[in-house]
Each structure stands twice: as structure tokens, then as C-alpha cells.
Amino acid sequence: QVHLVESGGGLVQAGGSLRLSCAASGSILSTYVMGWLRQAPGKQREVVAHISSGSTWYADAVKGRFTISRDNAKNTVYLQMSSLKPEDTAVYYCRATSGPSFYWGQGTQVTVSS
């Protein structure tokens, strides 16, 4: 069982930066594929980035602006977001995946004003 808690969301102006954190308890994150997803109002949830041992992946919409990383000692995954745009406004969720099992955090709101 994995319990995930996101933090770091908030209101920022376009062009600004935020760093989201996803802290885990109950299991060791290094054994999971960790992902950040987001859901904007009226839209489907979409994968933003994910990280596994030694590799990362980014959606085209965020490539070059967002960076996913993990600190195994702190059992925490981060999403550094830069050059934010109004279209990045969404609830951001952390997800841990291992085989058929996956776990979600409660989400954190990111709002980018123009």
C-alpha cells in the first residue's frame, strides 16, 4: 500500500515557476514508476511526465519546461514547472505504478494567470 501526498500548487503568473512535491509513505518509491498527471476543467486527465529507474518521459506540451525528478532518500518525487502558461492550469496528481497496481494522491491545484 502506498499513500501519496502532493503539495506545492498555487497561483502563479504566466512565465512563472512552481515545484510540486509528492511524498510517499507505506512503500519505497524507487520501486515504482512515478508519474504526474493533470486534469483541467472539462478535460480528461492526461499524463504530464513519468520517471522510472533511469528514464523520464514528458508530454509534448510540457517538454523543455517541466522536469520530473525523484529523491529516493526522501521518498519524494518532484515536478519542477517553469515558463508556466495559462493552459497549464489544472489539478495535478501524483501516481505510483507497479505492475497492475497503482495509487493516486489527492491532487494539488495549479492556476496560471495571464
Phi, psi and chi 1 to 4 in degrees:
 res  aa     phi    psi   chi1   chi2   chi3   chi4
   1 GLN       -  138.5 -167.6   77.0    2.5      -
   2 VAL  -126.5  132.9  178.8      -      -      -
   3 HIS  -113.9  122.1 -178.2   58.3      -      -
   4 LEU  -114.1  137.0  -56.2  172.6      -      -
   5 VAL  -131.1  116.7  178.4      -      -      -
   6 GLU   -89.1  153.6  -59.9  101.8  -29.4      -
   7 SER  -155.2  167.7   61.3      -      -      -
   8 GLY   105.2   -5.5      -      -      -      -
   9 GLY   -70.9  171.9      -      -      -      -
  10 GLY   163.8 -166.0      -      -      -      -
  11 LEU  -103.9  129.6  173.6   63.9      -      -
  12 VAL  -142.5  151.6   63.1      -      -      -
  13 GLN   -79.4  155.2  -72.8 -171.1  -28.9      -
  14 ALA   -55.0  137.4      -      -      -      -
  15 GLY    92.3  -10.8      -      -      -      -
  16 GLY   -83.2 -174.8      -      -      -      -
  17 SER  -133.0  152.4  -60.3      -      -      -
  18 LEU  -144.1  153.2  -77.1  173.8      -      -
  19 ARG  -122.8  119.7 -172.4  176.8   79.4  156.9
  20 LEU   -92.1  144.7  -54.1 -177.2      -      -
  21 SER  -122.7  147.3  -61.5      -      -      -
  22 CYS  -132.0  105.6  172.9      -      -      -
  23 ALA   -98.0  135.9      -      -      -      -
  24 ALA  -115.6  148.0      -      -      -      -
  25 SER  -136.5  155.4   60.0      -      -      -
  26 GLY    96.8  -17.2      -      -      -      -
  27 SER  -160.9  172.4 -169.9      -      -      -
  28 ILE   -97.7  117.3  -59.4  174.1      -      -
  29 LEU   -63.3  -26.3  -78.8 -171.1      -      -
  30 SER   -62.9  -17.6   60.4      -      -      -
  31 THR   -88.9   -3.4   64.3      -      -      -
  32 TYR  -112.0  153.4  -70.4   79.8      -      -
  33 VAL   -81.3  124.2  175.0      -      -      -
  34 MET  -107.4  135.4  -63.0  -57.8  -59.0      -
  35 GLY  -133.4  154.6      -      -      -      -
  36 TRP  -114.0  130.7  -76.1   97.6      -      -
  37 LEU  -125.5  162.6  -64.0   85.2      -      -
  38 ARG  -142.1  154.9   66.7 -174.7 -178.9 -173.7
  39 GLN  -138.5  116.7 -172.6  165.1   19.8      -
  40 ALA   -90.2  157.1      -      -      -      -
  41 PRO   -55.2  128.7  -25.6   34.6      -      -
  42 GLY    77.5    5.4      -      -      -      -
  43 LYS  -122.3  161.8  -65.4 -171.7  176.5 -179.1
  44 GLN   -76.4  155.3  -72.2 -170.7  -30.0      -
  45 ARG   -67.5  136.7 -164.1  169.7  -64.7 -170.6
  46 GLU  -131.0  149.3   60.9  177.6   -2.9      -
  47 VAL   -77.1  132.0  178.8      -      -      -
  48 VAL   -98.3  -46.8  172.6      -      -      -
  49 ALA  -162.9  154.8      -      -      -      -
  50 HIS  -146.4  159.3   58.9   70.8      -      -
  51 ILE  -139.3  133.1 -175.8  167.9      -      -
  52 SER  -125.4 -173.2   57.5      -      -      -
  53 SER   -64.4  107.9   54.8      -      -      -
  54 GLY    88.7   -1.9      -      -      -      -
  55 SER  -144.6  152.3   67.7      -      -      -
  56 THR  -130.8  158.6   56.6      -      -      -
  57 TRP  -141.5  144.1  176.4   92.3      -      -
  58 TYR  -133.2  145.2  -61.8   93.7      -      -
  59 ALA   -68.2  148.9      -      -      -      -
  60 ASP   -56.6  -34.6  -73.2  -16.6      -      -
  61 ALA   -65.1  -21.3      -      -      -      -
  62 VAL  -119.0   -3.8  -53.7      -      -      -
  63 LYS   -59.8  131.7 -158.5  171.3  -67.1 -176.2
  64 GLY    87.9  -11.3      -      -      -      -
  65 ARG  -115.1  -31.2  -60.5 -172.1  -62.5  120.7
  66 PHE  -110.5  147.8  -69.4   10.6      -      -
  67 THR  -134.8  125.6  -57.9      -      -      -
  68 ILE   -99.4  140.1 -172.0  170.6      -      -
  69 SER  -150.4  166.4   62.1      -      -      -
  70 ARG  -138.6  145.9   68.0 -160.1  -53.9  166.9
  71 ASP  -118.0   99.1 -174.9  -26.8      -      -
  72 ASN   -64.9  -30.8  -67.5  -27.1      -      -
  73 ALA   -65.5  -32.3      -      -      -      -
  74 LYS   -97.7   -1.7  -65.0 -176.8  178.0 -179.8
  75 ASN    53.8   45.2 -136.2   23.1      -      -
  76 THR  -135.2  142.5  -60.2      -      -      -
  77 VAL  -116.4  143.5  175.2      -      -      -
  78 TYR  -121.3  155.4  -56.6   98.0      -      -
  79 LEU  -132.3  105.0 -174.7   68.0      -      -
  80 GLN   -85.4  121.5  177.6   66.9   48.5      -
  81 MET  -116.6  124.5  -53.6 -174.6  -66.0      -
  82 SER  -126.5  166.3  -57.4      -      -      -
  83 SER    48.1   47.1  -57.9      -      -      -
  84 LEU   -65.0  146.4  -76.9  161.9      -      -
  85 LYS  -120.8  157.2  -54.9  174.9 -178.7  179.5
  86 PRO   -55.5  -32.9  -29.8   37.3      -      -
  87 GLU   -72.5   -4.9   50.6  -96.0   43.4      -
  88 ASP   -83.5   -6.0  -66.1  -41.4      -      -
  89 THR   -61.5  125.0  -64.8      -      -      -
  90 ALA  -178.5  170.6      -      -      -      -
  91 VAL   -89.2  127.6  177.5      -      -      -
  92 TYR  -103.4  131.6  -76.8   70.1      -      -
  93 TYR  -119.1  144.9  -62.5   90.1      -      -
  94 CYS   -99.1  140.1  177.8      -      -      -
  95 ARG  -136.1  136.9 -176.0  179.8   68.6 -175.3
  96 ALA  -112.5  129.9      -      -      -      -
  97 THR  -127.8  134.5  -55.3      -      -      -
  98 SER  -146.0  105.6  179.3      -      -      -
  99 GLY    60.0 -129.0      -      -      -      -
 100 PRO   -81.7   -3.9   30.4  -34.4      -      -
 101 SER   -98.4  138.5  -58.2      -      -      -
 102 PHE  -146.5  152.3   54.1   91.5      -      -
 103 TYR  -134.0  146.4  -54.4   90.9      -      -
 104 TRP  -119.7  149.8  -67.3   91.8      -      -
 105 GLY   -85.8 -179.4      -      -      -      -
 106 GLN   -85.4  -13.0   82.3  -70.6   -9.7      -
 107 GLY    95.3  153.3      -      -      -      -
 108 THR  -138.6  135.0 -174.6      -      -      -
 109 GLN   -81.9  131.3  175.8   70.5   46.7      -
 110 VAL  -118.9  124.1  171.5      -      -      -
 111 THR  -124.8  123.3  -57.6      -      -      -
 112 VAL  -111.8  118.1 -175.9      -      -      -
 113 SER   -92.6  147.7   63.4      -      -      -
 114 SER   -90.3      -   57.2      -      -      -
